Amino acid sequence: MTQKKHKKYFGTDGIRGKANSFPMTADMALKVAMATAHVLKQEVGPEKNRVVIGKDTRLSGYMLEQSMAAGFVSMGMDVIRTGPIPTPAVARLVSSLRADIGVMISASHNPYQDNGIKLFGADGFKLSDDIESKIEALLDQDMEEFLPSPDQIGKATQMNDAGGRYVEYIKRSFPRGQNLEVMKIVVDCAHGSAYKVAPQVLWELEADVITIGDTPDGRNINDKYGATALENLQDAVLEHKADIGIALDGDADRLIIIDEMGAIIDGDQILGLLALSMRERKELNGGVVATVMSNLGLERLFERENIPFIRTAVGDRHVVEAMRENNYNLGGEQSGHIVLSDFSTTGDGLLAALQVLNTVYQYQKPVSEVCHVFDPLPQRLKNVRYSGKSPLENDKVKSIIAETEKELEGKGRLLVRASGTEPLIRVMAEGDDTDFVYNIVEKVCDVIASVA
C-alpha cells in the first residue's frame, strides 16, 4: 500500500524542515502568515481577525514566531502570542479566545535543528486539504497587492496565562472528586512545550510527581528524552519504584506509557485500553479510528470485542477526519497520538495520560496488567532515505511491492509509503512469523535502496 504526498509545502502535519533553511526560513514564515491571512479573509470576510500563535521550546521558535506575527499583523490581523505551550492547547485557545486561526510552531518529535508550522481553523481542527492548497498557491507569489492600508494594520500582544488556562481545562477532563494521591508518577516532558504544564496538572491532582526532561535550553528538545527516546524514563520509573511513566514529545500531542516494570505501552495498547474502558462506562461512540500503521493485533482485538474499527492514512488529521465523518469519539496512532473528541479536536498526550490514569485507578491493578490488552503481532519498520524523485514511481519498486503483497496475502500486511516530513520511504510489514516479516522488509528495502 502506498501514500503519495500531494502538496508542495504541506506534509502530513503542516510545513516542516530544517530551521533557517528553505522552507523553514523567516521569509517563508512571513509569507505563510500573509497567505493564510489572505485566504482567511476570503473565507470569513475582510474585517480585522485574530490569530493565536504558540510554539515549543526550539531556539528557532523565536525567529519564526516573530516573522509570522509580522506577517499576520501586516495583513490586518491581531496576534496573540502564548509562548511555549502544547499543540493541543493552541487548538483549544483558538475557540475559547474566538480567534480565526491558530498557529503552532513546532516540529513535534524531531530534533531542535528542525521546526514546523501547524495551522488550525476557528473550530480548533487542523486546516483542510482545500484550505492548505489555497495557501500554497500564494506562497510563490508577491503578496504586496493584498496589503491593507496603514490604518488597517493589526497589533500583537503577549498572553501570560495561556498555560494556566490549559492546566485548568485538562483537569476538568478528570472525574470530579477523584485524585491521584495513591500514585507515584514519572513524567518526561522531552524538554518541550509541556515542561511546566504537565507536572503542574499531575501535582494539582495530588500525585507524587517526579519530573524529567523539564529543563529546555532551546537545543535539547527530544534529545535523549520524550516519547521517542524512552530509556531515561524507563530507568527513572525503576529507580523511583514508580507506578507509571508518562512520556510526551516536543509539542506534547503524543503519549507513550512505561509500566512499573519498565516495559513500553505504545499508542495501539493505549487505544485498545481506552476503547474497552470507555465502552464499559458506556462512553464509546461507535468504534475506533487508527491508521494503517497500527498493529494487526489491535484490529483482531476489536474484531473479538465487536468494536467497529476504521483505518486511515498516517497522520492524526486523517484520523480526526474519519472520526468526524463516522461520529466516533476515539482514535489515534501507534506513535502515541490519541484523539478523544469529547475533550479535544486533536491529539493530546496529557489528556490521554489522564484517561489512562483514570482507568488504572478504576481497576486498582498494576499498569502492566491494565494496559496490556492484546499481544501485538511481529511488526518491522525500516526507512530508506532517497534523493531526487520518489523511488515509489520506479517500476522495479512497484513490482516488488505487488509481488510481496501477494506473498503476504492471508498471512499479514505490507505498507510502503513516503514520509510526509522527510525524504524517506517507510516500509512496514507484520505477520504471525517474526523471521518471515523481517525477510519481507529487507527484500523490499533492498530494491528501493538500489534505485533511491
Beta strands, then each sheet from edge to edge (+ up, - down):
strand 1: 10-11
strand 2: 14-18
strand 3: 49-55
strand 4: 77-84
strand 5: 101-105
strand 6: 114-121
strand 7: 156-158
strand 8: 184-188
strand 9: 208-212
strand 10: 244-248
strand 11: 255-258
strand 12: 264-265
strand 13: 288-291
strand 14: 309-312
strand 15: 330-332
strand 16: 338-340
strand 17: 379-385
strand 18: 412-418
strand 19: 424-431
sheet 1: 1+ 2- 6+ 5- 3- 4- 7-
sheet 2: 9+ 8+ 10+ 11- 12+
sheet 3: 13+ 14+
sheet 4: 15+ 16-
sheet 5: 17+ 19- 18+
end
